[in-house]
Amino acid sequence: MAETFEQQILNVFGTTDIKKLRRISDDAAKYRKATTSIKSPAGRKNSFTNTQRAQILALQASGMDIAKIARTYNVSRQTIYNQINQAHHFSNDPDVQMRMNFMNRDQLCTAIDIDFKHEKIKICNYTNQIPLRAFGIIENPTWNDFERFLEDRCFPKSRDHAKTILKEMQLPFYDPLLIVEKTHGRMAGDHQWIMILKKEDQ
């Protein structure tokens, strides 16, 4: 025999008394209001991916102010500051003190965690477009691969007036890492560049 509507209410709420049902309804409304108030001011969760954090840093590097970045992501300015801070705490490995984000405009293509002490790197690709990746089809690049990557994002050592260029950069000698730190690995002919993050104190 099918339950009546009144029996269904009794089974769900434990009562059919109208006053008690209204009280349950009021309590539910208060709960919804309370849970809504603990969300971020703009109504979105404060969880960001590595690609989003890289994009935030790229927008900041381009000159966009924090308030505008916050509006872009529909969050508070404090949330953006938190994400920028989090981006500089990128590895639990104490020997990894630098990360290079290989970018295409403001999109993260490859993250490279660098252990200079042991001359090792670990990478994570964020694009399926092989030409946009730092190491192309290579999934486990060696230190030599990394050195070649840096050289490819610099002017050639044999370039005319190389010494003059280095002097203008205030560099004592030709070193691809030092050059990339100055130029961000920008080259004519593409929109890719290198965002360098140095680990901040925990």
DRENLOPA-835804 format. One record per residue (C-alpha): x negated, y, z; residue number from 0. Coordinates in Angstrom, 1 decimal. Each point is the difference from the previous one (the first is absolute). Example, Ala and Ser with C-alpha at 12.3 -4.5 7.8 and 13.67 -1.06 7.14 Angstrom:
% residues 2
<pt x="-12.3" y="-4.5" z="7.8" roba="0"/>
<pt x="-1.4" y="3.4" z="-0.7" roba="1"/>
//
This chain:
% residues 202
<pt x="0.0" y="0.0" z="0.0" roba="0"/>
<pt x="-1.5" y="3.4" z="-1.0" roba="1"/>
<pt x="-0.9" y="2.4" z="2.7" roba="2"/>
<pt x="2.1" y="3.2" z="0.3" roba="3"/>
<pt x="-1.7" y="3.4" z="-0.3" roba="4"/>
<pt x="0.4" y="0.5" z="3.8" roba="5"/>
<pt x="-1.7" y="-3.4" z="0.7" roba="6"/>
<pt x="-2.9" y="1.0" z="-2.3" roba="7"/>
<pt x="-0.5" y="3.3" z="1.9" roba="8"/>
<pt x="0.0" y="-1.9" z="3.3" roba="9"/>
<pt x="-2.6" y="-2.5" z="-1.3" roba="10"/>
<pt x="-2.3" y="2.8" z="-1.2" roba="11"/>
<pt x="0.4" y="2.7" z="2.7" roba="12"/>
<pt x="1.2" y="-2.1" z="2.9" roba="13"/>
<pt x="3.0" y="2.1" z="0.6" roba="14"/>
<pt x="3.1" y="1.4" z="-1.8" roba="15"/>
<pt x="0.5" y="2.9" z="2.4" roba="16"/>
<pt x="0.0" y="3.2" z="-2.0" roba="17"/>
<pt x="-1.8" y="2.0" z="2.6" roba="18"/>
<pt x="-2.8" y="-2.5" z="0.3" roba="19"/>
<pt x="-0.3" y="-0.2" z="-3.8" roba="20"/>
<pt x="-0.3" y="3.8" z="-0.2" roba="21"/>
<pt x="-2.7" y="-0.1" z="2.6" roba="22"/>
<pt x="-1.9" y="-2.7" z="-2.0" roba="23"/>
<pt x="0.4" y="2.2" z="-3.1" roba="24"/>
<pt x="-1.4" y="3.1" z="1.9" roba="25"/>
<pt x="-3.0" y="-2.0" z="1.3" roba="26"/>
<pt x="-0.7" y="-1.2" z="-3.5" roba="27"/>
<pt x="0.0" y="3.6" z="-1.3" roba="28"/>
<pt x="-2.4" y="1.1" z="2.8" roba="29"/>
<pt x="-2.3" y="-2.9" z="-0.9" roba="30"/>
<pt x="-0.1" y="1.0" z="-3.6" roba="31"/>
<pt x="-0.7" y="3.6" z="0.8" roba="32"/>
<pt x="-2.8" y="-1.0" z="2.4" roba="33"/>
<pt x="-1.7" y="-2.3" z="-2.5" roba="34"/>
<pt x="0.3" y="2.6" z="-2.8" roba="35"/>
<pt x="-1.8" y="2.6" z="2.2" roba="36"/>
<pt x="-3.2" y="-2.1" z="0.4" roba="37"/>
<pt x="-0.6" y="-0.1" z="-3.7" roba="38"/>
<pt x="-2.3" y="2.5" z="-1.7" roba="39"/>
<pt x="1.4" y="3.5" z="-0.3" roba="40"/>
<pt x="0.5" y="-0.4" z="-3.7" roba="41"/>
<pt x="1.8" y="-3.3" z="0.5" roba="42"/>
<pt x="-2.7" y="-2.3" z="-1.4" roba="43"/>
<pt x="-2.2" y="-2.5" z="1.8" roba="44"/>
<pt x="-3.6" y="1.1" z="0.6" roba="45"/>
<pt x="-1.5" y="-3.0" z="-1.8" roba="46"/>
<pt x="-2.3" y="0.7" z="-2.9" roba="47"/>
<pt x="-2.0" y="-2.3" z="-2.3" roba="48"/>
<pt x="-3.7" y="0.4" z="-0.9" roba="49"/>
<pt x="1.1" y="1.4" z="-3.4" roba="50"/>
<pt x="2.2" y="2.6" z="1.6" roba="51"/>
<pt x="-2.7" y="1.1" z="2.4" roba="52"/>
<pt x="-2.5" y="0.3" z="-2.8" roba="53"/>
<pt x="2.6" y="2.1" z="-1.9" roba="54"/>
<pt x="0.4" y="2.2" z="3.0" roba="55"/>
<pt x="-3.7" y="0.6" z="0.1" roba="56"/>
<pt x="-0.1" y="0.6" z="-3.7" roba="57"/>
<pt x="2.7" y="2.6" z="0.2" roba="58"/>
<pt x="-1.8" y="1.7" z="2.9" roba="59"/>
<pt x="-3.3" y="0.0" z="-2.0" roba="60"/>
<pt x="1.9" y="1.6" z="-2.9" roba="61"/>
<pt x="0.8" y="2.9" z="2.3" roba="62"/>
<pt x="3.6" y="-0.8" z="0.9" roba="63"/>
<pt x="0.8" y="1.1" z="3.6" roba="64"/>
<pt x="1.2" y="-2.4" z="2.7" roba="65"/>
<pt x="3.5" y="1.5" z="0.1" roba="66"/>
<pt x="0.5" y="-0.7" z="-3.7" roba="67"/>
<pt x="-1.4" y="-3.5" z="0.3" roba="68"/>
<pt x="2.4" y="-0.7" z="2.9" roba="69"/>
<pt x="2.9" y="1.2" z="-2.2" roba="70"/>
<pt x="-1.1" y="-2.2" z="-2.8" roba="71"/>
<pt x="0.2" y="-3.0" z="2.2" roba="72"/>
<pt x="3.0" y="1.2" z="2.0" roba="73"/>
<pt x="-1.8" y="-0.2" z="3.3" roba="74"/>
<pt x="-1.3" y="2.3" z="2.7" roba="75"/>
<pt x="-3.4" y="1.7" z="-0.3" roba="76"/>
<pt x="-1.2" y="-1.9" z="3.1" roba="77"/>
<pt x="0.8" y="-3.2" z="-1.8" roba="78"/>
<pt x="-2.3" y="1.1" z="-2.9" roba="79"/>
<pt x="-2.8" y="0.9" z="2.4" roba="80"/>
<pt x="0.4" y="-3.4" z="1.6" roba="81"/>
<pt x="-0.3" y="-1.7" z="-3.4" roba="82"/>
<pt x="-3.1" y="2.0" z="-0.9" roba="83"/>
<pt x="-1.6" y="-1.0" z="3.3" roba="84"/>
<pt x="1.0" y="-3.7" z="-0.5" roba="85"/>
<pt x="-1.6" y="0.1" z="-3.5" roba="86"/>
<pt x="-3.4" y="0.6" z="1.7" roba="87"/>
<pt x="0.4" y="-3.1" z="2.2" roba="88"/>
<pt x="-0.1" y="-2.4" z="-2.9" roba="89"/>
<pt x="-1.9" y="-3.0" z="1.3" roba="90"/>
<pt x="-0.6" y="-1.9" z="3.2" roba="91"/>
<pt x="-3.4" y="-1.1" z="-1.2" roba="92"/>
<pt x="-2.6" y="2.2" z="1.8" roba="93"/>
<pt x="-2.4" y="-0.4" z="-2.9" roba="94"/>
<pt x="2.5" y="1.5" z="-2.5" roba="95"/>
<pt x="-0.4" y="3.8" z="0.5" roba="96"/>
<pt x="1.1" y="1.2" z="-3.4" roba="97"/>
<pt x="2.9" y="-0.7" z="-2.4" roba="98"/>
<pt x="0.2" y="1.2" z="-3.6" roba="99"/>
<pt x="3.5" y="0.3" z="-1.5" roba="100"/>
<pt x="-0.3" y="-0.2" z="-3.7" roba="101"/>
<pt x="2.8" y="2.2" z="-1.2" roba="102"/>
<pt x="1.7" y="0.7" z="-3.3" roba="103"/>
<pt x="1.4" y="3.6" z="0.5" roba="104"/>
<pt x="1.8" y="-0.5" z="3.4" roba="105"/>
<pt x="0.5" y="-3.8" z="-0.3" roba="106"/>
<pt x="-2.1" y="-2.5" z="1.8" roba="107"/>
<pt x="-1.6" y="-2.6" z="-2.3" roba="108"/>
<pt x="-2.6" y="-1.7" z="2.1" roba="109"/>
<pt x="-1.1" y="0.3" z="3.6" roba="110"/>
<pt x="-3.7" y="-0.8" z="0.7" roba="111"/>
<pt x="-1.1" y="-0.7" z="3.6" roba="112"/>
<pt x="-3.8" y="0.4" z="0.2" roba="113"/>
<pt x="-2.4" y="-1.6" z="2.4" roba="114"/>
<pt x="-3.3" y="1.7" z="-0.7" roba="115"/>
<pt x="-1.8" y="-1.9" z="2.7" roba="116"/>
<pt x="0.5" y="-3.3" z="-1.6" roba="117"/>
<pt x="0.5" y="1.3" z="-3.5" roba="118"/>
<pt x="3.4" y="-1.5" z="-0.4" roba="119"/>
<pt x="3.3" y="1.3" z="-1.3" roba="120"/>
<pt x="3.6" y="-1.2" z="0.2" roba="121"/>
<pt x="2.6" y="1.3" z="-2.4" roba="122"/>
<pt x="3.8" y="0.1" z="-0.4" roba="123"/>
<pt x="1.6" y="0.8" z="-3.4" roba="124"/>
<pt x="3.2" y="1.9" z="0.0" roba="125"/>
<pt x="0.7" y="-0.1" z="-3.8" roba="126"/>
<pt x="0.4" y="-2.7" z="-2.5" roba="127"/>
<pt x="-1.5" y="2.2" z="-2.7" roba="128"/>
<pt x="-3.5" y="-1.4" z="-0.3" roba="129"/>
<pt x="-1.6" y="3.1" z="-1.6" roba="130"/>
<pt x="1.1" y="2.1" z="3.0" roba="131"/>
<pt x="-1.6" y="-2.3" z="2.5" roba="132"/>
<pt x="-3.5" y="0.8" z="1.4" roba="133"/>
<pt x="-1.4" y="-3.3" z="-1.0" roba="134"/>
<pt x="2.3" y="-1.1" z="-2.8" roba="135"/>
<pt x="0.6" y="-3.7" z="0.1" roba="136"/>
<pt x="-2.6" y="-0.7" z="2.7" roba="137"/>
<pt x="1.8" y="-1.0" z="3.2" roba="138"/>
<pt x="-3.0" y="-0.5" z="2.2" roba="139"/>
<pt x="-2.6" y="2.6" z="-1.0" roba="140"/>
<pt x="-3.6" y="-0.2" z="1.2" roba="141"/>
<pt x="-2.1" y="2.9" z="1.4" roba="142"/>
<pt x="-1.6" y="0.2" z="-3.5" roba="143"/>
<pt x="3.5" y="0.4" z="-1.5" roba="144"/>
<pt x="0.6" y="2.8" z="2.5" roba="145"/>
<pt x="-3.2" y="1.8" z="-0.9" roba="146"/>
<pt x="0.9" y="-0.2" z="-3.7" roba="147"/>
<pt x="3.4" y="1.3" z="0.8" roba="148"/>
<pt x="-1.5" y="3.1" z="1.7" roba="149"/>
<pt x="-2.4" y="0.6" z="-2.9" roba="150"/>
<pt x="2.9" y="-0.2" z="-2.5" roba="151"/>
<pt x="1.7" y="2.9" z="1.9" roba="152"/>
<pt x="-3.2" y="2.2" z="-0.2" roba="153"/>
<pt x="-1.8" y="1.9" z="-2.7" roba="154"/>
<pt x="-2.9" y="-2.1" z="-1.4" roba="155"/>
<pt x="-3.3" y="0.2" z="1.7" roba="156"/>
<pt x="-1.6" y="0.6" z="-3.4" roba="157"/>
<pt x="2.2" y="3.0" z="-0.7" roba="158"/>
<pt x="-1.6" y="3.2" z="-1.2" roba="159"/>
<pt x="-0.5" y="2.5" z="2.8" roba="160"/>
<pt x="0.8" y="-2.7" z="2.6" roba="161"/>
<pt x="-2.3" y="1.7" z="2.5" roba="162"/>
<pt x="1.8" y="3.3" z="-0.4" roba="163"/>
<pt x="3.4" y="-1.7" z="0.5" roba="164"/>
<pt x="-1.3" y="-1.7" z="3.2" roba="165"/>
<pt x="-1.3" y="3.3" z="1.2" roba="166"/>
<pt x="3.3" y="1.7" z="-0.5" roba="167"/>
<pt x="1.6" y="-2.8" z="2.0" roba="168"/>
<pt x="-2.6" y="0.5" z="2.7" roba="169"/>
<pt x="-1.2" y="-3.6" z="-0.3" roba="170"/>
<pt x="-3.7" y="-0.8" z="0.4" roba="171"/>
<pt x="0.1" y="-2.9" z="-2.4" roba="172"/>
<pt x="2.2" y="-2.1" z="-2.3" roba="173"/>
<pt x="2.2" y="-2.3" z="2.2" roba="174"/>
<pt x="3.4" y="-1.2" z="-1.4" roba="175"/>
<pt x="1.6" y="-0.1" z="3.5" roba="176"/>
<pt x="-1.1" y="3.6" z="0.8" roba="177"/>
<pt x="1.1" y="1.2" z="-3.4" roba="178"/>
<pt x="3.4" y="-1.7" z="0.4" roba="179"/>
<pt x="0.5" y="1.6" z="3.4" roba="180"/>
<pt x="-0.5" y="3.4" z="-1.7" roba="181"/>
<pt x="1.9" y="-0.6" z="-3.2" roba="182"/>
<pt x="2.6" y="-2.6" z="1.2" roba="183"/>
<pt x="-1.0" y="-2.1" z="-3.0" roba="184"/>
<pt x="2.0" y="2.2" z="-2.4" roba="185"/>
<pt x="-0.9" y="-0.5" z="-3.6" roba="186"/>
<pt x="1.1" y="1.7" z="-3.2" roba="187"/>
<pt x="2.4" y="-2.1" z="-2.0" roba="188"/>
<pt x="2.1" y="-1.6" z="2.8" roba="189"/>
<pt x="2.0" y="1.0" z="3.0" roba="190"/>
<pt x="-1.7" y="-2.4" z="2.4" roba="191"/>
<pt x="-2.0" y="1.1" z="3.1" roba="192"/>
<pt x="-1.2" y="-1.3" z="3.3" roba="193"/>
<pt x="1.4" y="1.0" z="3.4" roba="194"/>
<pt x="-2.6" y="-0.6" z="2.7" roba="195"/>
<pt x="1.2" y="-0.8" z="3.5" roba="196"/>
<pt x="-2.4" y="-0.2" z="2.9" roba="197"/>
<pt x="1.2" y="-1.8" z="3.1" roba="198"/>
<pt x="0.8" y="2.3" z="2.9" roba="199"/>
<pt x="-0.6" y="-0.9" z="3.6" roba="200"/>
<pt x="2.6" y="-2.4" z="1.4" roba="201"/>
//
